Amino acid sequence: MDYYQPDFYRFNTDSLFLVDHALKRCNERSFLNVADFGAGCGVIGLELLQRGGHFNRLDLIEYQKEYYPFLKKNIELFGNEKTRTLIEDFYKINNNYDLILSNPPYFSPEASRPSLNLNRKKCRSFVHGSMEDFLELIKDRLSPNGEAFVLVSRSEKFKIPFENYTELFLYKKISLLHFRLDK
């Protein structure tokens, strides 16, 4: 699909890879409420919806307000009445979800490639909390028996306790983590 995207960001095959794995899981069980944390211009959630994901609600949650016009336009083109956009701080979200997807920034601010564009820098690195904090937030926002798929860097710069997650795939230094909240 031809998504509207800002000049400072372009989605890549990582996002589609994440959708492929999540879609397989959606075919095995149903999820009522789905969220994409760090939705950017909405590619992951909207691809899941367009490719047959069945759920009652899809929340596209993005911290950077600069994405809003692109999210809005992409929802008009590819979303439906179940699709919502939330432009706010992830840590203020109180909803719980059956499925959370995320392709967050891979880099710590120290390891990120330099950029004069502040928006591009936000896309590449965690400027608000850490990867560990973000993974804990996702676990906190899962419904009982909820599941999450998150792409993360295997870089030494991130101190992720990989033993706490199921690593489904490792390609170069990118891991697809899966975890389930058994309550």
N, C-alpha and C positions, 0 to 999 in steps of 0.2 A: 504494500500500500504506500501511497505517497503522502507522508505525514508532513505537516507544517512544523518547522523547527527553527529555532533562533540561530543567528550567525555564530554565536559563541558555543554551540553544542550540536553534535551530530550523533545520533544513536548508531550502534554498530551491531555486529553479529552476536556479541555477548547477550544482548537483550533478547534476541530471537532464540538463542540457545536456552535461556532461562524459560521462555514461554514454552518451548518444546517439552521440557521436562515437567513443567507445571501442568500442561495439557494432558500428558499421560496420566498424571495423578488425578486430574479432574474426571477422566474417563473411568477411573476405578472407584471413585466415591463422589458424593455431591458436597458442595460447599455453599452455604447460604450467603455469607458475607465475605467478600474478597477485598483486599487492599493492596495497592502498590505504593510502598513507602519510598519516596524519592522519585515520583512519577515522571519528572521532567516534562516532556511534551505528550506523555500518555501512551507511548508505544507498547510497553509490556502489558498493561491492563487491557488496552483496546485490541491488541493482537490476540490475547487470550479470549476475549469476548467474540471477536470476528471468526476465530478458528474453532468455535464450538464449545467454549467453556460455559457451563450452565450454573448460574447462581442468582440470588435475589438482588444483591447489591454489589456494585463495584465502586470503591472509593479510590480516587487517584489523589494521593496526598503529596504535596510538594511544598518545600520550605521557601524556595526562591519565587517571589512574586513575579519576576520577569518572565516566567514560563506561562503565566495565566492566559495571555491572549492565544498562545499556541495550543494549550490544553483545551480552551474553549472551542477553538476552531476544529480541532481534531475530534472532540466529542460530538460536535454538530455533524461531522462527516461520518464517523465510525462508531459512535456510542449509541445508547438508547436510553429509555426512561429509568433504567437501573443504574446509570452512571452518574456519579457525583464527583465534583472537584473540591478539595479542601486545600486552601493555600494557608498553611499555618505551621507552627512549630510542632514537630513530631512529638515532642515531650509533653505537649498539652492535649494530645488526642486521648480521649477516654473510651472510645469504642473498642470492642473486642471483635476479632475476626477469626473465621474458620480457616482462611488461607491468606498468608501475607507473602508477597513477592517483593524483592528489592535487588536492584543493581546499584548499590551506593558507590560513592567515590572510593577508589582503590588506595589512595595515597594519604599518608599523614602530611600535614602542611610542610614539614621539612623535606619530605621525599618527592613532593609533587614537582612536575616540570614548571618552571617559572612562566608566568603569564602577566602581561600588563593589563589584561582584561579581567576585572574583578569577578564577573559572572563565570568566566571560564575557570578561574581559580577555584571558585565554590564548587563547580561541577567535578573537579578533579580531586579535591582533598576535603577532608573533614575539617571544617572551620567551626563546627558547633558540636562539641562533645568528641567522643572517640568511637572507633569501630566497636570496641568492647561494650561501651555504653549503648550503642545503637542495637547491637545484638540482644542485649538484656532488655531494652525497650520492646523489641519485637516479641521476645518471649512473654513479656508482661501483657502485651496486647492480643495474645492468642486466646481464643475461646477454649473451653475444655475440649480436648482432643483436636485442637487446631494444629495446623502445619505451616511451616515457612520454608521458602527456598530463597537463599541469599547468595549472591556472587561476592566473593571476597578475594583479596590478594593474599598470596602465600609469602609475601615479603616479610623479611625479618623486622621491618619497621613496625608492623602490627604484632602485638603480643596476644594473639587469639588462642584460647585454649581449644585447639582443634579436637581434642579427645572428648569434648562435651557435645560434639555434633557428628552427624553422619556425613562423611564427605562422599558425594556421589560421583564426582568427576574432578579430575585435575588436568588442566590444559595449560602448559607453560607454567605460569605462576598464578593462575586464576583457579579458584576452587568453587564448586557449587556445593554449598552446605544445605543440608536438610535437617530440620529438627521438628519434633512433634511434642506437644504439650499433653501429657497424659495426666488428666485430673480426674 
